[in-house]
Amino acid sequence: MTVEQLNKLESERTSFDERVDIKEVKIDQNAPAAERAEQYLSQIHNPYHFRCGDLAINVEFSEGGKPLRDCIKSYLIRQKEKE
């Protein structure tokens, strides 16, 4: 998938029923990283709009924002502190 194709997908909204459930995506963990990325993209169809069970997921990135890894780490730390 090219950057242009990804940019086009980012702006396209899909209905809940059209979204792929990420739980159904199967990736060969022994494949090289580039191949795993291709497997993911070919199965998820739109990496910006998918679902996880009954939850619709919309992924957005802001310019100058924190890296996703840092956001997830902060979220997990906050959840652990609530316990």
JOLINCOR-V807079 format. One record per backbone hydrogen bond with DSSP energy under -0.5 kcal/mol. CO is the residue of the C=O (numbers start at 1). NH is the residue of the N-H. Records with the same first field share a line. If there is no record, write none. Layout:
# JOLINCOR-V807079
CO=NH + NH
This chain:
# JOLINCOR-V807079
2=6
3=7
4=8
5=9
6=10
7=11
8=11 + 12
9=12
11=13
15=18 + 19
16=19
20=22 + 51
21=24
22=25
27=29
28=31
32=36
33=37
34=38
35=39
36=40
37=41
38=42
39=43
40=44
41=45
44=20 + 46
46=49
48=59
50=57
51=22
52=55
54=56
55=52
57=50
62=65
67=70 + 71
68=72
69=73
70=74
71=75
72=76
73=77
74=78
75=79
76=80
77=81
78=82
79=83
80=83
